[in-house]
Amino acid sequence: MIDTIGGKVVMVSNQASALEFYVNKLGLQKKVDMQFGPMRWLEVAPPNSESTISLMEPNPQIMPPEVANAAKRSIGTPTGLWFYTNDIQGTFAELKAKGVNISQPQKQEWGGTMSTIKDQDGNEYQLISAPELS
C-alpha cells in the first residue's frame, strides 16, 4: 500500500533564484540538489515534511515541445498546494518582513484563516491556519 506522498513539481523560470526564495524567505530546507542528465533535480520542503516541492525549469532537452511549452505557461499560476501553520499572524508578519508577496490573513467560512503566498515567479500557494491545527 501507499505509505506517503513524495512531492509535486512546480515550474520556475530559474532554479537558483527559486532556491534562494524558498530557503531564505520561506524557510524551507533543500532536500535534494543533483544533476540528472541535462537537468538539475531540486527539492525543498518544510523541516518536518516528508512531502517535497520539486523546483523545475522547463527543459526542451528532455521534454517534448508541447510539454515544455505547457510547463512554461504554468509558471506564475496557482500550484494547488498549501502550507499549514499554527501561527498565521506571526508567519504572515515574518514573511512580509522578508519581502514575500503574501496577502493579509482572512478568516474563512469553514473556520480557518488563510493567506495567499506568491513566489518569485508568481506561483501561488495558500497558507492556512485551521482550528484543528491549534
MODELLER restraints for C-alpha pairs under 7 A, 6 or more apart:
rsr = mdl.restraints
at = mdl.atoms
rsr.add(forms.Gaussian(group=physical.xy_distance, feature=features.Distance(at['CA:5:A'], at['CA:51:A']), mean=5.58, stdev=0.5))
rsr.add(forms.Gaussian(group=physical.xy_distance, feature=features.Distance(at['CA:6:A'], at['CA:50:A']), mean=6.91, stdev=0.5))
rsr.add(forms.Gaussian(group=physical.xy_distance, feature=features.Distance(at['CA:6:A'], at['CA:51:A']), mean=4.82, stdev=0.5))
rsr.add(forms.Gaussian(group=physical.xy_distance, feature=features.Distance(at['CA:6:A'], at['CA:52:A']), mean=6.23, stdev=0.5))
rsr.add(forms.Gaussian(group=physical.xy_distance, feature=features.Distance(at['CA:7:A'], at['CA:51:A']), mean=4.82, stdev=0.5))
rsr.add(forms.Gaussian(group=physical.xy_distance, feature=features.Distance(at['CA:7:A'], at['CA:52:A']), mean=4.39, stdev=0.5))
rsr.add(forms.Gaussian(group=physical.xy_distance, feature=features.Distance(at['CA:7:A'], at['CA:53:A']), mean=5.42, stdev=0.5))
rsr.add(forms.Gaussian(group=physical.xy_distance, feature=features.Distance(at['CA:7:A'], at['CA:54:A']), mean=6.89, stdev=0.5))
rsr.add(forms.Gaussian(group=physical.xy_distance, feature=features.Distance(at['CA:8:A'], at['CA:52:A']), mean=6.62, stdev=0.5))
rsr.add(forms.Gaussian(group=physical.xy_distance, feature=features.Distance(at['CA:8:A'], at['CA:53:A']), mean=5.12, stdev=0.5))
rsr.add(forms.Gaussian(group=physical.xy_distance, feature=features.Distance(at['CA:8:A'], at['CA:54:A']), mean=5.94, stdev=0.5))
rsr.add(forms.Gaussian(group=physical.xy_distance, feature=features.Distance(at['CA:9:A'], at['CA:53:A']), mean=5.87, stdev=0.5))
rsr.add(forms.Gaussian(group=physical.xy_distance, feature=features.Distance(at['CA:9:A'], at['CA:54:A']), mean=4.51, stdev=0.5))
rsr.add(forms.Gaussian(group=physical.xy_distance, feature=features.Distance(at['CA:9:A'], at['CA:55:A']), mean=6.08, stdev=0.5))
rsr.add(forms.Gaussian(group=physical.xy_distance, feature=features.Distance(at['CA:9:A'], at['CA:56:A']), mean=6.60, stdev=0.5))
rsr.add(forms.Gaussian(group=physical.xy_distance, feature=features.Distance(at['CA:10:A'], at['CA:53:A']), mean=6.69, stdev=0.5))
rsr.add(forms.Gaussian(group=physical.xy_distance, feature=features.Distance(at['CA:10:A'], at['CA:54:A']), mean=5.99, stdev=0.5))
rsr.add(forms.Gaussian(group=physical.xy_distance, feature=features.Distance(at['CA:10:A'], at['CA:55:A']), mean=5.25, stdev=0.5))
rsr.add(forms.Gaussian(group=physical.xy_distance, feature=features.Distance(at['CA:10:A'], at['CA:56:A']), mean=6.18, stdev=0.5))
rsr.add(forms.Gaussian(group=physical.xy_distance, feature=features.Distance(at['CA:10:A'], at['CA:79:A']), mean=6.93, stdev=0.5))
rsr.add(forms.Gaussian(group=physical.xy_distance, feature=features.Distance(at['CA:11:A'], at['CA:55:A']), mean=5.96, stdev=0.5))
rsr.add(forms.Gaussian(group=physical.xy_distance, feature=features.Distance(at['CA:11:A'], at['CA:56:A']), mean=4.91, stdev=0.5))
rsr.add(forms.Gaussian(group=physical.xy_distance, feature=features.Distance(at['CA:11:A'], at['CA:57:A']), mean=5.56, stdev=0.5))
rsr.add(forms.Gaussian(group=physical.xy_distance, feature=features.Distance(at['CA:11:A'], at['CA:58:A']), mean=6.70, stdev=0.5))
rsr.add(forms.Gaussian(group=physical.xy_distance, feature=features.Distance(at['CA:11:A'], at['CA:71:A']), mean=6.37, stdev=0.5))
rsr.add(forms.Gaussian(group=physical.xy_distance, feature=features.Distance(at['CA:11:A'], at['CA:74:A']), mean=6.67, stdev=0.5))
rsr.add(forms.Gaussian(group=physical.xy_distance, feature=features.Distance(at['CA:11:A'], at['CA:75:A']), mean=5.46, stdev=0.5))
rsr.add(forms.Gaussian(group=physical.xy_distance, feature=features.Distance(at['CA:12:A'], at['CA:18:A']), mean=6.82, stdev=0.5))
rsr.add(forms.Gaussian(group=physical.xy_distance, feature=features.Distance(at['CA:12:A'], at['CA:55:A']), mean=6.28, stdev=0.5))
rsr.add(forms.Gaussian(group=physical.xy_distance, feature=features.Distance(at['CA:12:A'], at['CA:56:A']), mean=5.82, stdev=0.5))
rsr.add(forms.Gaussian(group=physical.xy_distance, feature=features.Distance(at['CA:12:A'], at['CA:57:A']), mean=5.24, stdev=0.5))
rsr.add(forms.Gaussian(group=physical.xy_distance, feature=features.Distance(at['CA:12:A'], at['CA:75:A']), mean=5.80, stdev=0.5))
rsr.add(forms.Gaussian(group=physical.xy_distance, feature=features.Distance(at['CA:12:A'], at['CA:121:A']), mean=6.46, stdev=0.5))
rsr.add(forms.Gaussian(group=physical.xy_distance, feature=features.Distance(at['CA:13:A'], at['CA:57:A']), mean=5.72, stdev=0.5))
rsr.add(forms.Gaussian(group=physical.xy_distance, feature=features.Distance(at['CA:13:A'], at['CA:121:A']), mean=6.88, stdev=0.5))
rsr.add(forms.Gaussian(group=physical.xy_distance, feature=features.Distance(at['CA:14:A'], at['CA:57:A']), mean=6.33, stdev=0.5))
rsr.add(forms.Gaussian(group=physical.xy_distance, feature=features.Distance(at['CA:15:A'], at['CA:55:A']), mean=6.42, stdev=0.5))
rsr.add(forms.Gaussian(group=physical.xy_distance, feature=features.Distance(at['CA:15:A'], at['CA:56:A']), mean=6.60, stdev=0.5))
rsr.add(forms.Gaussian(group=physical.xy_distance, feature=features.Distance(at['CA:15:A'], at['CA:57:A']), mean=6.52, stdev=0.5))
rsr.add(forms.Gaussian(group=physical.xy_distance, feature=features.Distance(at['CA:18:A'], at['CA:120:A']), mean=6.65, stdev=0.5))
rsr.add(forms.Gaussian(group=physical.xy_distance, feature=features.Distance(at['CA:21:A'], at['CA:120:A']), mean=6.79, stdev=0.5))
rsr.add(forms.Gaussian(group=physical.xy_distance, feature=features.Distance(at['CA:22:A'], at['CA:28:A']), mean=5.69, stdev=0.5))
rsr.add(forms.Gaussian(group=physical.xy_distance, feature=features.Distance(at['CA:23:A'], at['CA:29:A']), mean=5.70, stdev=0.5))
rsr.add(forms.Gaussian(group=physical.xy_distance, feature=features.Distance(at['CA:23:A'], at['CA:30:A']), mean=6.94, stdev=0.5))
rsr.add(forms.Gaussian(group=physical.xy_distance, feature=features.Distance(at['CA:25:A'], at['CA:95:A']), mean=6.73, stdev=0.5))
rsr.add(forms.Gaussian(group=physical.xy_distance, feature=features.Distance(at['CA:25:A'], at['CA:98:A']), mean=5.97, stdev=0.5))
rsr.add(forms.Gaussian(group=physical.xy_distance, feature=features.Distance(at['CA:25:A'], at['CA:100:A']), mean=6.86, stdev=0.5))
rsr.add(forms.Gaussian(group=physical.xy_distance, feature=features.Distance(at['CA:26:A'], at['CA:95:A']), mean=6.87, stdev=0.5))
rsr.add(forms.Gaussian(group=physical.xy_distance, feature=features.Distance(at['CA:28:A'], at['CA:44:A']), mean=6.05, stdev=0.5))
rsr.add(forms.Gaussian(group=physical.xy_distance, feature=features.Distance(at['CA:28:A'], at['CA:45:A']), mean=5.11, stdev=0.5))
rsr.add(forms.Gaussian(group=physical.xy_distance, feature=features.Distance(at['CA:28:A'], at['CA:46:A']), mean=4.57, stdev=0.5))
rsr.add(forms.Gaussian(group=physical.xy_distance, feature=features.Distance(at['CA:28:A'], at['CA:47:A']), mean=6.48, stdev=0.5))
rsr.add(forms.Gaussian(group=physical.xy_distance, feature=features.Distance(at['CA:29:A'], at['CA:44:A']), mean=5.35, stdev=0.5))
rsr.add(forms.Gaussian(group=physical.xy_distance, feature=features.Distance(at['CA:29:A'], at['CA:45:A']), mean=5.42, stdev=0.5))
rsr.add(forms.Gaussian(group=physical.xy_distance, feature=features.Distance(at['CA:29:A'], at['CA:46:A']), mean=6.02, stdev=0.5))
rsr.add(forms.Gaussian(group=physical.xy_distance, feature=features.Distance(at['CA:29:A'], at['CA:47:A']), mean=6.08, stdev=0.5))
rsr.add(forms.Gaussian(group=physical.xy_distance, feature=features.Distance(at['CA:30:A'], at['CA:43:A']), mean=6.06, stdev=0.5))
rsr.add(forms.Gaussian(group=physical.xy_distance, feature=features.Distance(at['CA:30:A'], at['CA:44:A']), mean=4.50, stdev=0.5))
rsr.add(forms.Gaussian(group=physical.xy_distance, feature=features.Distance(at['CA:30:A'], at['CA:45:A']), mean=6.77, stdev=0.5))
rsr.add(forms.Gaussian(group=physical.xy_distance, feature=features.Distance(at['CA:31:A'], at['CA:43:A']), mean=5.38, stdev=0.5))
rsr.add(forms.Gaussian(group=physical.xy_distance, feature=features.Distance(at['CA:31:A'], at['CA:44:A']), mean=5.27, stdev=0.5))
rsr.add(forms.Gaussian(group=physical.xy_distance, feature=features.Distance(at['CA:31:A'], at['CA:45:A']), mean=6.78, stdev=0.5))
rsr.add(forms.Gaussian(group=physical.xy_distance, feature=features.Distance(at['CA:32:A'], at['CA:41:A']), mean=6.99, stdev=0.5))
rsr.add(forms.Gaussian(group=physical.xy_distance, feature=features.Distance(at['CA:32:A'], at['CA:42:A']), mean=5.32, stdev=0.5))
rsr.add(forms.Gaussian(group=physical.xy_distance, feature=features.Distance(at['CA:32:A'], at['CA:43:A']), mean=4.89, stdev=0.5))
rsr.add(forms.Gaussian(group=physical.xy_distance, feature=features.Distance(at['CA:33:A'], at['CA:40:A']), mean=6.99, stdev=0.5))
rsr.add(forms.Gaussian(group=physical.xy_distance, feature=features.Distance(at['CA:33:A'], at['CA:41:A']), mean=5.68, stdev=0.5))
rsr.add(forms.Gaussian(group=physical.xy_distance, feature=features.Distance(at['CA:33:A'], at['CA:42:A']), mean=4.54, stdev=0.5))
rsr.add(forms.Gaussian(group=physical.xy_distance, feature=features.Distance(at['CA:33:A'], at['CA:43:A']), mean=6.61, stdev=0.5))
rsr.add(forms.Gaussian(group=physical.xy_distance, feature=features.Distance(at['CA:34:A'], at['CA:40:A']), mean=5.71, stdev=0.5))
rsr.add(forms.Gaussian(group=physical.xy_distance, feature=features.Distance(at['CA:34:A'], at['CA:41:A']), mean=5.32, stdev=0.5))
rsr.add(forms.Gaussian(group=physical.xy_distance, feature=features.Distance(at['CA:34:A'], at['CA:42:A']), mean=6.69, stdev=0.5))
rsr.add(forms.Gaussian(group=physical.xy_distance, feature=features.Distance(at['CA:35:A'], at['CA:41:A']), mean=6.10, stdev=0.5))
rsr.add(forms.Gaussian(group=physical.xy_distance, feature=features.Distance(at['CA:41:A'], at['CA:56:A']), mean=6.98, stdev=0.5))
rsr.add(forms.Gaussian(group=physical.xy_distance, feature=features.Distance(at['CA:42:A'], at['CA:54:A']), mean=5.53, stdev=0.5))
rsr.add(forms.Gaussian(group=physical.xy_distance, feature=features.Distance(at['CA:42:A'], at['CA:55:A']), mean=5.55, stdev=0.5))
rsr.add(forms.Gaussian(group=physical.xy_distance, feature=features.Distance(at['CA:42:A'], at['CA:56:A']), mean=6.94, stdev=0.5))
rsr.add(forms.Gaussian(group=physical.xy_distance, feature=features.Distance(at['CA:43:A'], at['CA:52:A']), mean=5.95, stdev=0.5))
rsr.add(forms.Gaussian(group=physical.xy_distance, feature=features.Distance(at['CA:43:A'], at['CA:53:A']), mean=5.42, stdev=0.5))
rsr.add(forms.Gaussian(group=physical.xy_distance, feature=features.Distance(at['CA:43:A'], at['CA:54:A']), mean=4.29, stdev=0.5))
rsr.add(forms.Gaussian(group=physical.xy_distance, feature=features.Distance(at['CA:43:A'], at['CA:55:A']), mean=6.11, stdev=0.5))
rsr.add(forms.Gaussian(group=physical.xy_distance, feature=features.Distance(at['CA:44:A'], at['CA:52:A']), mean=5.53, stdev=0.5))
rsr.add(forms.Gaussian(group=physical.xy_distance, feature=features.Distance(at['CA:44:A'], at['CA:53:A']), mean=5.34, stdev=0.5))
rsr.add(forms.Gaussian(group=physical.xy_distance, feature=features.Distance(at['CA:44:A'], at['CA:54:A']), mean=6.53, stdev=0.5))
rsr.add(forms.Gaussian(group=physical.xy_distance, feature=features.Distance(at['CA:45:A'], at['CA:51:A']), mean=6.77, stdev=0.5))
rsr.add(forms.Gaussian(group=physical.xy_distance, feature=features.Distance(at['CA:45:A'], at['CA:52:A']), mean=4.75, stdev=0.5))
rsr.add(forms.Gaussian(group=physical.xy_distance, feature=features.Distance(at['CA:45:A'], at['CA:53:A']), mean=6.18, stdev=0.5))
rsr.add(forms.Gaussian(group=physical.xy_distance, feature=features.Distance(at['CA:58:A'], at['CA:68:A']), mean=5.37, stdev=0.5))
rsr.add(forms.Gaussian(group=physical.xy_distance, feature=features.Distance(at['CA:58:A'], at['CA:71:A']), mean=5.59, stdev=0.5))
rsr.add(forms.Gaussian(group=physical.xy_distance, feature=features.Distance(at['CA:58:A'], at['CA:72:A']), mean=5.96, stdev=0.5))
rsr.add(forms.Gaussian(group=physical.xy_distance, feature=features.Distance(at['CA:59:A'], at['CA:68:A']), mean=6.17, stdev=0.5))
rsr.add(forms.Gaussian(group=physical.xy_distance, feature=features.Distance(at['CA:60:A'], at['CA:68:A']), mean=5.65, stdev=0.5))
rsr.add(forms.Gaussian(group=physical.xy_distance, feature=features.Distance(at['CA:75:A'], at['CA:121:A']), mean=6.59, stdev=0.5))
rsr.add(forms.Gaussian(group=physical.xy_distance, feature=features.Distance(at['CA:75:A'], at['CA:123:A']), mean=6.28, stdev=0.5))
rsr.add(forms.Gaussian(group=physical.xy_distance, feature=features.Distance(at['CA:76:A'], at['CA:121:A']), mean=5.27, stdev=0.5))
rsr.add(forms.Gaussian(group=physical.xy_distance, feature=features.Distance(at['CA:76:A'], at['CA:122:A']), mean=4.07, stdev=0.5))
rsr.add(forms.Gaussian(group=physical.xy_distance, feature=features.Distance(at['CA:76:A'], at['CA:123:A']), mean=4.14, stdev=0.5))
rsr.add(forms.Gaussian(group=physical.xy_distance, feature=features.Distance(at['CA:77:A'], at['CA:122:A']), mean=6.56, stdev=0.5))
rsr.add(forms.Gaussian(group=physical.xy_distance, feature=features.Distance(at['CA:77:A'], at['CA:123:A']), mean=4.90, stdev=0.5))
rsr.add(forms.Gaussian(group=physical.xy_distance, feature=features.Distance(at['CA:77:A'], at['CA:124:A']), mean=6.06, stdev=0.5))
rsr.add(forms.Gaussian(group=physical.xy_distance, feature=features.Distance(at['CA:78:A'], at['CA:123:A']), mean=5.63, stdev=0.5))
rsr.add(forms.Gaussian(group=physical.xy_distance, feature=features.Distance(at['CA:78:A'], at['CA:124:A']), mean=4.38, stdev=0.5))
rsr.add(forms.Gaussian(group=physical.xy_distance, feature=features.Distance(at['CA:78:A'], at['CA:125:A']), mean=6.54, stdev=0.5))
rsr.add(forms.Gaussian(group=physical.xy_distance, feature=features.Distance(at['CA:79:A'], at['CA:123:A']), mean=6.27, stdev=0.5))
rsr.add(forms.Gaussian(group=physical.xy_distance, feature=features.Distance(at['CA:79:A'], at['CA:124:A']), mean=5.67, stdev=0.5))
rsr.add(forms.Gaussian(group=physical.xy_distance, feature=features.Distance(at['CA:79:A'], at['CA:125:A']), mean=6.14, stdev=0.5))
rsr.add(forms.Gaussian(group=physical.xy_distance, feature=features.Distance(at['CA:80:A'], at['CA:125:A']), mean=6.81, stdev=0.5))
rsr.add(forms.Gaussian(group=physical.xy_distance, feature=features.Distance(at['CA:81:A'], at['CA:125:A']), mean=5.49, stdev=0.5))
rsr.add(forms.Gaussian(group=physical.xy_distance, feature=features.Distance(at['CA:81:A'], at['CA:126:A']), mean=6.65, stdev=0.5))
rsr.add(forms.Gaussian(group=physical.xy_distance, feature=features.Distance(at['CA:82:A'], at['CA:125:A']), mean=5.27, stdev=0.5))
rsr.add(forms.Gaussian(group=physical.xy_distance, feature=features.Distance(at['CA:82:A'], at['CA:126:A']), mean=4.41, stdev=0.5))
rsr.add(forms.Gaussian(group=physical.xy_distance, feature=features.Distance(at['CA:82:A'], at['CA:127:A']), mean=5.69, stdev=0.5))
rsr.add(forms.Gaussian(group=physical.xy_distance, feature=features.Distance(at['CA:82:A'], at['CA:128:A']), mean=6.96, stdev=0.5))
rsr.add(forms.Gaussian(group=physical.xy_distance, feature=features.Distance(at['CA:83:A'], at['CA:126:A']), mean=6.16, stdev=0.5))
rsr.add(forms.Gaussian(group=physical.xy_distance, feature=features.Distance(at['CA:83:A'], at['CA:127:A']), mean=4.83, stdev=0.5))
rsr.add(forms.Gaussian(group=physical.xy_distance, feature=features.Distance(at['CA:83:A'], at['CA:128:A']), mean=6.11, stdev=0.5))
rsr.add(forms.Gaussian(group=physical.xy_distance, feature=features.Distance(at['CA:84:A'], at['CA:127:A']), mean=5.84, stdev=0.5))
rsr.add(forms.Gaussian(group=physical.xy_distance, feature=features.Distance(at['CA:84:A'], at['CA:128:A']), mean=4.87, stdev=0.5))
rsr.add(forms.Gaussian(group=physical.xy_distance, feature=features.Distance(at['CA:84:A'], at['CA:129:A']), mean=5.84, stdev=0.5))
rsr.add(forms.Gaussian(group=physical.xy_distance, feature=features.Distance(at['CA:85:A'], at['CA:128:A']), mean=6.13, stdev=0.5))
rsr.add(forms.Gaussian(group=physical.xy_distance, feature=features.Distance(at['CA:85:A'], at['CA:129:A']), mean=5.24, stdev=0.5))
rsr.add(forms.Gaussian(group=physical.xy_distance, feature=features.Distance(at['CA:86:A'], at['CA:129:A']), mean=5.64, stdev=0.5))
rsr.add(forms.Gaussian(group=physical.xy_distance, feature=features.Distance(at['CA:86:A'], at['CA:133:A']), mean=6.07, stdev=0.5))
rsr.add(forms.Gaussian(group=physical.xy_distance, feature=features.Distance(at['CA:86:A'], at['CA:134:A']), mean=5.74, stdev=0.5))
rsr.add(forms.Gaussian(group=physical.xy_distance, feature=features.Distance(at['CA:87:A'], at['CA:129:A']), mean=6.88, stdev=0.5))
rsr.add(forms.Gaussian(group=physical.xy_distance, feature=features.Distance(at['CA:88:A'], at['CA:129:A']), mean=5.80, stdev=0.5))
rsr.add(forms.Gaussian(group=physical.xy_distance, feature=features.Distance(at['CA:96:A'], at['CA:102:A']), mean=6.55, stdev=0.5))
rsr.add(forms.Gaussian(group=physical.xy_distance, feature=features.Distance(at['CA:101:A'], at['CA:117:A']), mean=5.83, stdev=0.5))
rsr.add(forms.Gaussian(group=physical.xy_distance, feature=features.Distance(at['CA:101:A'], at['CA:118:A']), mean=5.39, stdev=0.5))
rsr.add(forms.Gaussian(group=physical.xy_distance, feature=features.Distance(at['CA:102:A'], at['CA:115:A']), mean=6.55, stdev=0.5))
rsr.add(forms.Gaussian(group=physical.xy_distance, feature=features.Distance(at['CA:102:A'], at['CA:116:A']), mean=5.49, stdev=0.5))
rsr.add(forms.Gaussian(group=physical.xy_distance, feature=features.Distance(at['CA:102:A'], at['CA:117:A']), mean=4.41, stdev=0.5))
rsr.add(forms.Gaussian(group=physical.xy_distance, feature=features.Distance(at['CA:102:A'], at['CA:118:A']), mean=6.43, stdev=0.5))
rsr.add(forms.Gaussian(group=physical.xy_distance, feature=features.Distance(at['CA:103:A'], at['CA:115:A']), mean=5.17, stdev=0.5))
rsr.add(forms.Gaussian(group=physical.xy_distance, feature=features.Distance(at['CA:103:A'], at['CA:116:A']), mean=5.25, stdev=0.5))
rsr.add(forms.Gaussian(group=physical.xy_distance, feature=features.Distance(at['CA:103:A'], at['CA:117:A']), mean=6.70, stdev=0.5))
rsr.add(forms.Gaussian(group=physical.xy_distance, feature=features.Distance(at['CA:104:A'], at['CA:115:A']), mean=5.95, stdev=0.5))
rsr.add(forms.Gaussian(group=physical.xy_distance, feature=features.Distance(at['CA:105:A'], at['CA:113:A']), mean=6.09, stdev=0.5))
rsr.add(forms.Gaussian(group=physical.xy_distance, feature=features.Distance(at['CA:105:A'], at['CA:114:A']), mean=5.15, stdev=0.5))
rsr.add(forms.Gaussian(group=physical.xy_distance, feature=features.Distance(at['CA:105:A'], at['CA:115:A']), mean=4.58, stdev=0.5))
rsr.add(forms.Gaussian(group=physical.xy_distance, feature=features.Distance(at['CA:106:A'], at['CA:113:A']), mean=5.32, stdev=0.5))
rsr.add(forms.Gaussian(group=physical.xy_distance, feature=features.Distance(at['CA:106:A'], at['CA:114:A']), mean=5.35, stdev=0.5))
rsr.add(forms.Gaussian(group=physical.xy_distance, feature=features.Distance(at['CA:106:A'], at['CA:115:A']), mean=6.46, stdev=0.5))
rsr.add(forms.Gaussian(group=physical.xy_distance, feature=features.Distance(at['CA:107:A'], at['CA:113:A']), mean=4.28, stdev=0.5))
rsr.add(forms.Gaussian(group=physical.xy_distance, feature=features.Distance(at['CA:107:A'], at['CA:114:A']), mean=6.52, stdev=0.5))
rsr.add(forms.Gaussian(group=physical.xy_distance, feature=features.Distance(at['CA:108:A'], at['CA:114:A']), mean=6.92, stdev=0.5))
rsr.add(forms.Gaussian(group=physical.xy_distance, feature=features.Distance(at['CA:111:A'], at['CA:130:A']), mean=6.89, stdev=0.5))
rsr.add(forms.Gaussian(group=physical.xy_distance, feature=features.Distance(at['CA:111:A'], at['CA:131:A']), mean=6.65, stdev=0.5))
rsr.add(forms.Gaussian(group=physical.xy_distance, feature=features.Distance(at['CA:112:A'], at['CA:128:A']), mean=6.93, stdev=0.5))
rsr.add(forms.Gaussian(group=physical.xy_distance, feature=features.Distance(at['CA:112:A'], at['CA:129:A']), mean=5.61, stdev=0.5))
rsr.add(forms.Gaussian(group=physical.xy_distance, feature=features.Distance(at['CA:112:A'], at['CA:130:A']), mean=4.17, stdev=0.5))
rsr.add(forms.Gaussian(group=physical.xy_distance, feature=features.Distance(at['CA:112:A'], at['CA:131:A']), mean=5.82, stdev=0.5))
rsr.add(forms.Gaussian(group=physical.xy_distance, feature=features.Distance(at['CA:113:A'], at['CA:128:A']), mean=5.80, stdev=0.5))
rsr.add(forms.Gaussian(group=physical.xy_distance, feature=features.Distance(at['CA:113:A'], at['CA:129:A']), mean=5.18, stdev=0.5))
rsr.add(forms.Gaussian(group=physical.xy_distance, feature=features.Distance(at['CA:113:A'], at['CA:130:A']), mean=6.35, stdev=0.5))
rsr.add(forms.Gaussian(group=physical.xy_distance, feature=features.Distance(at['CA:114:A'], at['CA:126:A']), mean=6.62, stdev=0.5))
rsr.add(forms.Gaussian(group=physical.xy_distance, feature=features.Distance(at['CA:114:A'], at['CA:127:A']), mean=5.52, stdev=0.5))
rsr.add(forms.Gaussian(group=physical.xy_distance, feature=features.Distance(at['CA:114:A'], at['CA:128:A']), mean=4.57, stdev=0.5))
rsr.add(forms.Gaussian(group=physical.xy_distance, feature=features.Distance(at['CA:114:A'], at['CA:129:A']), mean=6.41, stdev=0.5))
rsr.add(forms.Gaussian(group=physical.xy_distance, feature=features.Distance(at['CA:115:A'], at['CA:126:A']), mean=5.75, stdev=0.5))
rsr.add(forms.Gaussian(group=physical.xy_distance, feature=features.Distance(at['CA:115:A'], at['CA:127:A']), mean=5.07, stdev=0.5))
rsr.add(forms.Gaussian(group=physical.xy_distance, feature=features.Distance(at['CA:115:A'], at['CA:128:A']), mean=6.67, stdev=0.5))
rsr.add(forms.Gaussian(group=physical.xy_distance, feature=features.Distance(at['CA:116:A'], at['CA:124:A']), mean=6.61, stdev=0.5))
rsr.add(forms.Gaussian(group=physical.xy_distance, feature=features.Distance(at['CA:116:A'], at['CA:125:A']), mean=5.75, stdev=0.5))
rsr.add(forms.Gaussian(group=physical.xy_distance, feature=features.Distance(at['CA:116:A'], at['CA:126:A']), mean=4.63, stdev=0.5))
rsr.add(forms.Gaussian(group=physical.xy_distance, feature=features.Distance(at['CA:116:A'], at['CA:127:A']), mean=6.06, stdev=0.5))
rsr.add(forms.Gaussian(group=physical.xy_distance, feature=features.Distance(at['CA:117:A'], at['CA:124:A']), mean=5.62, stdev=0.5))
rsr.add(forms.Gaussian(group=physical.xy_distance, feature=features.Distance(at['CA:117:A'], at['CA:125:A']), mean=5.11, stdev=0.5))
rsr.add(forms.Gaussian(group=physical.xy_distance, feature=features.Distance(at['CA:117:A'], at['CA:126:A']), mean=6.04, stdev=0.5))
rsr.add(forms.Gaussian(group=physical.xy_distance, feature=features.Distance(at['CA:117:A'], at['CA:127:A']), mean=6.88, stdev=0.5))
rsr.add(forms.Gaussian(group=physical.xy_distance, feature=features.Distance(at['CA:118:A'], at['CA:124:A']), mean=4.57, stdev=0.5))
rsr.add(forms.Gaussian(group=physical.xy_distance, feature=features.Distance(at['CA:118:A'], at['CA:125:A']), mean=6.39, stdev=0.5))
